[in-house]
Amino acid sequence: YKYITYTFPGIGVYEVKILFKKTQVDMQLLFHTILYMTSIKFSDTFDSSHALNMKYLFSNTDQLQDIDISSFDTTSLGDLAYAFSNLNELTSLDLSNFKTTNLRGGACIMNSIKLKYIDISSFDLSGITDIKSVLYNVSADATIVINQRYTSVTSSAGYNLIYNN
């Protein structure tokens, strides 16, 4: 079992157990369009190491304000497209622990108008010339942290790019 804690304002906090029986897990749409959820936290026992697909993982969970996915193991991950789309209340997203060497689908990973800080410094951005192909509809004054080896990546959307090692 993998434990996840949901917070719903005015309703309370719920702990949910999810059982993954396969060694190759498809997490597509797992938290898609959960109404009124403002916070989600994953326990240390949550094992995402076999997740191949996280496409649309949190998309359209538009009240989500706080998300802690620092414990995610994404070494097997192949698709992250639209995983963080339409999170209209989220202002900060730290994906610096995500390992994306196997990533095949990554276009428009984020489409969240209030995001002001995004750390994707662990992302493999080889083949990307404009960060706009990964981020869409993110506030133009957002700060984006990317790995220093991708200094050729530019931003035609006006993002403040910080190159980190």
PyMOL commands that set and color helices and strands:
alter all, ss='L'
color gray80, all
select helices_A, chain A and resi 131-133+148-150
alter helices_A, ss='H'
color red, helices_A
select strands_A, chain A and resi 2-8+12-18+25-26+39-42+51-53+66-68+84-85+92-94+110-111+117-119+143-147+160-164
alter strands_A, ss='S'
color yellow, strands_A
deselect
rebuild
show_as cartoon
